[in-house]
Amino acid sequence: MAAYALFPELAAGGDGREAGNYELFLEIASILGQARNNTVSQELVDKRLGKYRYCSRDGGPVAVGEEGLEIALVSADRCPVCLEDFAEDDVLRVLECHHGLHLVCGDAWFTKGSEAVHE
């Protein structure tokens, strides 16, 4: 549901205020409360996302799991969190979409939130 359906004043300015008025947004924020980061426990990260090692192959980079499972990586040149290039044998977390993240970067992202990663 769009914000305009909940708060038609944002679109119409029906209460005499301009559409998109900053004070109106503050009023809405006071009703909705503080936004929070969606995070999960380290235990859940460990349970859902295995550890892999980055390896270069002729067919392209892959992540090799502890049991020898190989996953072809998408956008495999660098970690999308820290933007550093992957190096041979880096430890990764691999998402279902086959994007890899450095283990440390992915764990921090999921357990502390995106803002904590860049502090």
Buried (B, 14 or more C-beta within 10 A) or exposed (E): EEEEEEBEBBEEBEEEBEEEBEEBEEBBEEEEEEEEEEBEEEEEBEEEBBEBBBBEEEEEBBBBBEEEEEBEBEEBEEBBBBEEEBEEEBEBBBBEEBBBBBBBBBBBBBBBEEEEBEE
